Amino acid sequence: MMNESHFSNPRKDMQSRREVVLRDVLGKVEGKLSQHVIDELKKDLGVSRATAYRMIKTFRSCGAIVAPTTRPVGRPKGARVLDARREAIIQETIRGFYLPEPHPRFSELVGEIGRRCREEHLPAPNWRTIKSRVVAAVAQSRNGAQTG
């Protein structure tokens, strides 16, 4: 019976080779990397410029090369990307329409925010966006009630 340790894993071999190449390049260069260094790195690693920069960033942060497919995809948790006016509409509507007792149904809040956004010729935010803002506002109002 053959031992499986005799077979090499091509993906791990490539990752190890990339780590060695990056460690070499980053060890020789101080400060910012020049375009020439990036071009050489691209050629040595067989990756695009963007992937080379991602590998450098990952290597500098944790000392290892992580394939781009293993990195998380999408926006970081808690990232807010709505424009300031739509954020203001959401906050005003939550405070004035939703938080006072008795609460209307969540779907009514979503409809009211959509109506206010349409009045200002803005696209309505997704219900999940509104839900996250409601959760934050309720938590904030509870914390304010406990401390005040």
N, CA and C of each residue as an Amber inpcrd file, in Angstrom:
protein
   444
   0.8400000  -1.1740000   0.0000000   0.0000000   0.0000000   0.0000000
   0.8920000   1.2460000   0.0000000   0.5650000   2.1940000  -0.8930000
   1.3850000   3.4040000  -1.0250000   0.9540000   4.4430000  -0.0070000
   1.9100000   5.1390000   0.4940000   1.6620000   6.2130000   1.4360000
   1.2840000   7.4790000   0.6510000   0.2000000   8.1380000   1.0190000
  -0.2680000   9.3130000   0.3020000   0.6610000  10.5100000   0.4510000
   1.5490000  10.4900000   1.4340000   2.4560000  11.6190000   1.6210000
   3.4860000  11.7140000   0.5020000   3.6050000  10.6830000  -0.3350000
   4.5310000  10.7260000  -1.4660000   4.0060000  11.6250000  -2.5770000
   2.7020000  11.8460000  -2.6020000   2.1160000  12.6800000  -3.6340000
   2.0690000  14.1160000  -3.1490000   2.4440000  15.0270000  -4.0320000
   2.4180000  16.4330000  -3.6300000   1.0870000  17.0530000  -4.0510000
   0.6960000  18.0660000  -3.3240000  -0.5180000  18.7880000  -3.6260000
  -0.1230000  19.9930000  -4.4840000  -0.5460000  20.0230000  -5.7550000
  -0.1160000  21.1170000  -6.6410000  -0.5180000  22.4980000  -6.1260000
  -1.6710000  22.6100000  -5.5120000  -2.1170000  23.9010000  -5.0070000
  -1.2110000  24.3830000  -3.8740000  -0.8750000  23.4550000  -2.9490000
   0.0110000  23.8440000  -1.8410000   1.4140000  24.1520000  -2.3490000
   1.8700000  23.3980000  -3.3520000   3.1840000  23.6680000  -3.9310000
   3.2290000  25.0680000  -4.5420000   2.1710000  25.4220000  -5.2800000
   2.1210000  26.7400000  -5.9070000   2.0650000  27.8280000  -4.8390000
   1.2820000  27.6050000  -3.7870000   1.1760000  28.5890000  -2.7060000
   2.5240000  28.7660000  -2.0160000   3.2130000  27.6640000  -1.7760000
   4.5380000  27.7450000  -1.1420000   5.5210000  28.4990000  -2.0230000
   5.4900000  28.2260000  -3.3320000   6.3800000  28.9090000  -4.2590000
   6.0800000  30.4110000  -4.2720000   4.7830000  30.7470000  -4.2640000
   4.4050000  32.1610000  -4.2590000   4.8600000  32.8510000  -2.9820000
   4.7590000  32.1620000  -1.8520000   5.2260000  32.7480000  -0.5930000
   6.7220000  33.0220000  -0.6440000   7.4810000  32.0820000  -1.1890000
   8.9330000  32.2580000  -1.2820000   9.2570000  33.4550000  -2.1700000
   8.5960000  33.5400000  -3.3330000   8.8460000  34.6500000  -4.2540000
   8.4870000  35.9800000  -3.5930000   7.3290000  36.0340000  -2.9520000
   6.9120000  37.2830000  -2.2930000   7.8420000  37.6630000  -1.1570000
   8.2340000  36.6670000  -0.3600000   9.1410000  36.9380000   0.7540000
  10.4540000  37.5040000   0.2220000  10.9370000  36.9490000  -0.8800000
  12.1610000  37.4480000  -1.5150000  12.0040000  38.8980000  -1.9540000
  10.9400000  39.1690000  -2.7040000  10.7300000  40.5060000  -3.2510000
  10.5340000  41.5260000  -2.1410000   9.6870000  41.2050000  -1.1660000
   9.4120000  42.1680000  -0.1030000  10.6030000  42.3420000   0.8330000
  11.4570000  41.3380000   0.9050000  12.6540000  41.4520000   1.7320000
  13.6970000  42.3710000   1.1220000  13.7010000  42.4790000  -0.1990000
  14.6900000  43.2990000  -0.8960000  14.2670000  44.7590000  -1.0320000
  12.9550000  45.0040000  -0.9880000  12.4390000  46.3520000  -1.2620000
  11.9720000  47.0050000   0.0300000  12.3930000  48.2450000   0.2210000
  11.9460000  49.0140000   1.3770000  10.8830000  50.0090000   0.9100000
   9.8320000  50.1940000   1.6850000   8.8050000  51.1810000   1.3530000
   7.9090000  50.7240000   0.2240000   7.5470000  51.6930000  -0.6360000
   6.6330000  51.4140000  -1.7420000   7.3150000  50.5660000  -2.8090000
   6.4890000  49.7420000  -3.4490000   6.9910000  48.9110000  -4.5420000
   6.8430000  49.6700000  -5.8540000   7.8750000  49.6190000  -6.6910000
   7.8140000  50.3040000  -7.9780000   7.0050000  49.4680000  -8.9750000
   6.6140000  50.1010000 -10.0530000   5.8660000  49.3910000 -11.1030000
   6.7120000  48.2520000 -11.6840000   8.0090000  48.4720000 -11.7730000
   8.9010000  47.4320000 -12.3000000   8.8580000  46.1900000 -11.3960000
   8.8980000  46.4000000 -10.0930000   8.8590000  45.2910000  -9.1440000
   7.5220000  44.5490000  -9.2570000   6.4250000  45.2920000  -9.3730000
   5.1070000  44.6690000  -9.5090000   5.0260000  43.8720000 -10.8040000
   5.5560000  44.4280000 -11.8920000   5.5390000  43.7110000 -13.1720000
   6.3420000  42.4160000 -13.0960000   7.4900000  42.4640000 -12.4310000
   8.2930000  41.2480000 -12.2560000   7.5500000  40.2210000 -11.4040000
   6.9060000  40.7040000 -10.3650000   6.1360000  39.8340000  -9.4850000
   4.9960000  39.1740000 -10.2500000   4.3020000  39.9560000 -11.0710000
   3.2260000  39.4080000 -11.9010000   3.7410000  38.2880000 -12.7880000
   4.8870000  38.5340000 -13.4050000   5.4550000  37.5480000 -14.3200000
   5.8900000  36.2950000 -13.5570000   6.5470000  36.4770000 -12.4130000
   7.0230000  35.3330000 -11.6210000   5.8820000  34.4970000 -11.0620000
   4.8180000  35.1750000 -10.6140000   3.7140000  34.4560000  -9.9720000
   2.6410000  34.0210000 -10.9580000   2.6140000  34.6390000 -12.1390000
   1.6010000  34.2900000 -13.1240000   0.2140000  34.7570000 -12.7180000
   0.1390000  35.9590000 -12.1400000  -1.1440000  36.5030000 -11.6940000
  -1.3230000  37.9040000 -12.2560000  -2.5360000  38.4220000 -12.1280000
  -2.8170000  39.7790000 -12.5800000  -2.2320000  40.7880000 -11.5940000
  -2.2110000  42.0450000 -12.0160000  -1.7110000  43.1220000 -11.1550000
  -2.5490000  43.2240000  -9.8740000  -3.8860000  43.1490000 -10.0220000
  -4.7620000  43.2590000  -8.8540000  -4.5150000  42.1080000  -7.8820000
  -4.3570000  40.9030000  -8.4090000  -4.1000000  39.7490000  -7.5510000
  -2.7460000  39.8900000  -6.8630000  -1.7600000  40.4130000  -7.5800000
  -0.4360000  40.6220000  -6.9740000  -0.5400000  41.5920000  -5.7970000
  -1.2840000  42.6920000  -5.9820000  -1.4520000  43.6460000  -4.8850000
  -2.2160000  43.0230000  -3.7170000  -3.2390000  42.2040000  -4.0120000
  -3.9750000  41.5340000  -2.9280000  -3.0600000  40.5870000  -2.1670000
  -2.2210000  39.8600000  -2.8980000  -1.2930000  38.9330000  -2.2430000
  -0.3010000  39.6890000  -1.3600000   0.1890000  40.8130000  -1.8520000
   1.1220000  41.6230000  -1.0690000   0.4400000  42.1210000   0.2030000
  -0.7740000  42.6230000   0.0630000  -1.5120000  43.1270000   1.2180000
  -1.7310000  42.0200000   2.2440000  -2.1630000  40.8480000   1.7840000
  -2.3990000  39.7280000   2.6860000  -1.1030000  39.2770000   3.3300000
  -0.0420000  39.2070000   2.5410000   1.2540000  38.7790000   3.0580000
   1.7540000  39.7410000   4.1260000   1.6140000  41.0400000   3.8760000
   2.0830000  42.0230000   4.8510000   1.2550000  41.9900000   6.1310000
  -0.0370000  41.6570000   6.0140000  -0.8780000  41.6620000   7.2110000
  -0.7230000  40.4030000   8.0490000  -0.5670000  39.2270000   7.3980000
  -0.5230000  37.9930000   8.1990000   0.6590000  37.0960000   7.8900000
   1.5120000  37.4760000   6.9350000   2.7020000  36.6960000   6.6550000
   2.4700000  35.4470000   5.8280000   1.3020000  35.3260000   5.2150000
   1.0180000  34.1610000   4.3890000   0.2930000  34.6100000   3.1320000
   0.3310000  33.7660000   2.1350000  -0.3950000  34.0230000   0.8950000
  -1.6980000  33.2460000   0.9810000  -2.7830000  33.9410000   0.7900000
  -4.0820000  33.2830000   0.7820000  -4.6520000  33.4840000  -0.6040000
  -5.0790000  32.4020000  -1.2150000  -5.6470000  32.5100000  -2.5500000
  -6.8570000  33.4330000  -2.5160000  -7.0430000  34.2550000  -3.5520000
  -8.1680000  35.1870000  -3.5550000  -9.5120000  34.5010000  -3.3710000
  -9.6400000  33.2360000  -3.7650000 -10.9180000  32.5330000  -3.6230000
 -11.2320000  32.2160000  -2.1690000 -10.2330000  32.2310000  -1.2840000
 -10.4900000  31.9150000   0.1100000 -10.7850000  33.1680000   0.9400000
 -10.6310000  34.3140000   0.3240000 -10.9230000  35.5490000   1.0360000
 -12.4210000  35.7890000   1.0380000 -12.9360000  36.4730000   2.0530000
 -14.3710000  36.7420000   2.0680000 -14.7810000  37.6210000   0.8960000
 -15.9590000  37.3660000   0.3740000 -16.4730000  38.1060000  -0.7650000
 -17.5110000  39.0950000  -0.2770000 -17.5720000  40.2480000  -0.9080000
 -18.5920000  41.2280000  -0.5630000 -18.0970000  42.2790000   0.4000000
 -19.0410000  43.0610000   0.8600000 -18.7060000  44.1420000   1.7830000
 -18.5080000  43.6030000   3.1840000 -17.6770000  44.2630000   3.9610000
 -17.5210000  43.8530000   5.3510000 -18.8240000  44.0510000   6.1220000
 -19.0120000  43.2650000   7.1610000 -20.2070000  43.4020000   8.0040000
 -20.2650000  44.8130000   8.5690000 -21.4610000  45.3770000   8.5390000
 -21.6490000  46.7100000   9.1090000 -21.3070000  47.8550000   8.1830000
 -20.8680000  47.5600000   6.9550000 -20.5300000  48.6290000   6.0160000
 -21.8040000  49.3630000   5.5900000 -21.7450000  50.6690000   5.5630000
 -22.8970000  51.4810000   5.1540000 -22.5460000  52.1610000   3.8400000
 -23.3850000  51.9620000   2.8210000 -23.0520000  52.5020000   1.5070000
 -24.1420000  53.3860000   0.9110000 -25.2160000  53.6360000   1.6330000
 -26.2530000  54.5260000   1.1170000 -25.7750000  55.9750000   1.1630000
 -26.3340000  56.7830000   0.2540000 -25.9990000  58.1970000   0.2840000
 -26.6020000  58.8290000   1.5370000 -26.0800000  59.9770000   1.9040000
 -26.4610000  60.6250000   3.1670000 -27.9500000  60.9800000   3.2040000
 -28.5260000  61.3700000   2.0790000 -29.9360000  61.7710000   2.0750000
 -30.8520000  60.5840000   2.3660000 -30.5830000  59.4270000   1.7480000
 -31.4180000  58.2560000   2.0190000 -31.2310000  57.7710000   3.4520000
 -30.0100000  57.8550000   3.9720000 -29.7810000  57.5030000   5.3810000
 -30.6120000  58.4060000   6.2830000 -30.6400000  59.6990000   5.9510000
 -31.4110000  60.6480000   6.7590000 -32.9090000  60.3260000   6.6870000
 -33.4010000  60.0030000   5.4970000 -34.8180000  59.6440000   5.3510000
 -35.1420000  58.4250000   6.2080000 -34.2750000  57.4330000   6.1600000
 -34.5050000  56.2190000   6.9480000 -34.5310000  56.5550000   8.4340000
 -33.5430000  57.3080000   8.9050000 -33.4720000  57.6410000  10.3330000
 -34.6700000  58.4800000  10.7880000 -35.0310000  59.4860000   9.9870000
 -36.1780000  60.3360000  10.3410000 -37.4620000  59.5180000  10.3950000
 -37.6430000  58.6300000   9.4320000 -38.8630000  57.8320000   9.3730000
 -38.9180000  56.8330000  10.5200000 -37.7950000  56.2520000  10.8480000
 -37.7740000  55.3080000  11.9770000 -38.1210000  56.0460000  13.2690000
 -37.4850000  57.2020000  13.4880000 -37.7380000  57.9610000  14.7240000
 -39.1680000  58.4930000  14.8040000 -39.6660000  59.0300000  13.7040000
 -40.9650000  59.6760000  13.7480000 -42.1470000  58.7600000  13.4760000
 -41.9290000  57.6980000  12.7180000 -43.0320000  56.8590000  12.2730000
 -43.0590000  55.5000000  12.9640000 -41.8700000  54.9420000  13.2290000
 -41.8270000  53.5550000  13.6960000 -41.6160000  53.4120000  15.1990000
 -40.7400000  54.2100000  15.7870000 -40.4090000  54.0350000  17.2000000
 -41.5360000  54.4010000  18.1630000 -42.3370000  55.4320000  17.9000000
 -43.4180000  55.7280000  18.8460000 -44.3960000  54.5510000  18.9550000
 -44.8520000  54.3130000  20.1850000 -45.8200000  53.2250000  20.4240000
 -47.1930000  53.6450000  19.9340000 -48.0390000  52.7910000  19.4790000
 -47.7730000  51.4180000  19.0680000 -47.0480000  51.4060000  17.7210000
 -46.1170000  50.4560000  17.5760000 -45.3510000  50.3390000  16.3370000
 -46.2560000  49.9300000  15.1790000 -46.0960000  50.5730000  14.0350000
 -46.7730000  50.0470000  12.8480000 -46.0650000  48.7660000  12.3970000
 -46.6650000  48.0480000  11.4740000 -46.0080000  46.8520000  10.9430000
 -44.7470000  47.2720000  10.1940000 -43.7900000  46.3630000  10.1650000
 -42.5290000  46.6520000   9.4810000 -42.7760000  46.9620000   8.0060000
 -43.6980000  46.2340000   7.3800000 -43.9900000  46.4690000   5.9560000
 -44.5150000  47.8890000   5.7340000 -45.2320000  48.4440000   6.7050000
 -45.7050000  49.8240000   6.5900000 -44.5390000  50.8020000   6.6580000
 -43.5620000  50.4910000   7.5000000 -42.3520000  51.3240000   7.5720000
 -41.6160000  51.3010000   6.2400000 -41.4520000  50.1030000   5.6690000
 -40.7620000  49.9750000   4.3850000 -41.5030000  50.7860000   3.3190000
 -42.8280000  50.6910000   3.3160000 -43.6230000  51.4520000   2.3540000
 -43.4880000  52.9540000   2.5430000 -43.4840000  53.3960000   3.7900000
 -43.3520000  54.8300000   4.0850000 -41.9790000  55.3550000   3.6580000
 -40.9330000  54.5960000   3.9170000 -39.5840000  55.0160000   3.4910000
 -39.5150000  55.0460000   1.9740000 -40.0910000  54.0450000   1.3270000
 -40.1190000  54.0330000  -0.1380000 -40.8620000  55.2430000  -0.6940000
 -41.9860000  55.5960000  -0.0760000 -42.7670000  56.7480000  -0.5270000
 -41.9580000  58.0300000  -0.3960000 -41.2980000  58.1990000   0.7560000
 -40.4970000  59.4130000   0.9770000 -39.3080000  59.4910000   0.0170000
 -38.7160000  58.3500000  -0.2730000 -37.5980000  58.3480000  -1.2290000
 -38.0970000  58.7010000  -2.6300000 -39.2410000  58.1520000  -3.0290000
 -39.7900000  58.4620000  -4.3540000 -40.1330000  59.9440000  -4.4720000
 -40.6160000  60.5560000  -3.4020000 -40.9210000  61.9890000  -3.4190000
 -39.6770000  62.8040000  -3.7660000 -38.5230000  62.3140000  -3.3480000
 -37.2670000  63.0330000  -3.6120000 -36.5100000  62.4400000  -4.8010000
 -37.1890000  61.6030000  -5.5710000 -36.6180000  60.9790000  -6.7710000
 -35.3560000  60.1800000  -6.4550000 -35.4250000  59.4500000  -5.3560000
 -34.3160000  58.5820000  -4.9490000 -34.7920000  57.1330000  -4.9880000
 -33.9170000  56.2070000  -5.2750000 -34.3230000  54.7930000  -5.2270000
 -34.5560000  54.3620000  -3.7820000 -35.5720000  53.5490000  -3.5840000
 -35.8870000  53.0620000  -2.2390000 -34.8380000  52.0510000  -1.8000000
 -34.4350000  52.0760000  -0.5460000 -33.4750000  51.0770000  -0.0570000
 -34.1340000  49.7100000   0.0870000 -33.3190000  48.6830000   0.1060000
 -33.7920000  47.3210000   0.2990000 -34.3350000  47.1590000   1.7120000
 -35.2900000  46.2590000   1.8770000 -35.8950000  46.0470000   3.2020000
 -34.8650000  45.5680000   4.2100000 -33.8360000  44.8280000   3.7620000
 -32.8010000  44.3630000   4.6950000 -32.0010000  45.5420000   5.2520000
 -31.7760000  46.5460000   4.4140000 -31.0900000  47.7570000   4.8670000
 -31.9220000  48.4450000   5.9400000 -33.2110000  48.5570000   5.6830000
 -34.1050000  49.2030000   6.6440000 -34.1350000  48.3980000   7.9420000
 -34.1940000  47.0760000   7.8180000 -34.2300000  46.2070000   8.9990000
 -32.9880000  46.4310000   9.8620000 -31.8110000  46.5040000   9.2300000
 -30.5860000  46.7000000  10.0180000 -30.5890000  48.0560000  10.7200000
 -31.1450000  49.0880000  10.0570000 -31.2100000  50.4120000  10.6860000
 -32.2120000  50.4140000  11.8400000 -33.3180000  49.6660000  11.6950000
 -34.3090000  49.5700000  12.7780000 -33.6840000  48.8790000  13.9800000
 -32.9870000  47.7760000  13.7470000 -32.3480000  47.0500000  14.8490000
 -31.3740000  47.9720000  15.5880000 -30.5860000  48.7350000  14.8390000
 -29.6290000  49.6580000  15.4670000 -30.3530000  50.7670000  16.2270000
 -31.4350000  51.3070000  15.6570000 -32.1660000  52.3900000  16.3070000
 -32.8530000  51.9110000  17.5860000 -33.4240000  50.7140000  17.5360000
 -34.0820000  50.1680000  18.7280000 -33.0490000  49.9300000  19.8300000
 -31.8930000  49.3730000  19.4530000 -30.8350000  49.1440000  20.4460000
 -30.3580000  50.4690000  21.0360000 -30.2270000  51.4730000  20.1860000
 -29.7730000  52.7840000  20.6560000 -30.8110000  53.4140000  21.5760000
 -32.0880000  53.2990000  21.2360000 -33.1200000  53.8900000  22.0970000
 -33.2160000  53.1590000  23.4290000 -32.9880000  51.8570000  23.4200000
 -32.9710000  51.1020000  24.6870000 -31.7760000  51.5030000  25.5480000
 -30.6220000  51.6470000  24.9240000 -29.4300000  52.0630000  25.6710000
 -29.6060000  53.4730000  26.2230000 -30.2240000  54.3510000  25.4370000
 -30.4720000  55.7160000  25.8960000 -31.4520000  55.7590000  27.0580000
 -32.4440000  54.8760000  27.0210000 -33.4340000  54.8210000  28.1040000
 -32.8160000  54.2760000  29.3850000 -31.8660000  53.3510000  29.2610000
 -31.2390000  52.7580000  30.4390000 -30.2650000  53.7330000  31.0950000
 -29.5360000  54.5150000  30.2900000 -28.5400000  55.4110000  30.8550000
 -29.1280000  56.7680000  31.2370000 -30.2650000  57.1210000  30.6380000
 -30.8080000  58.4590000  30.8770000 -31.9440000  58.4450000  31.7420000
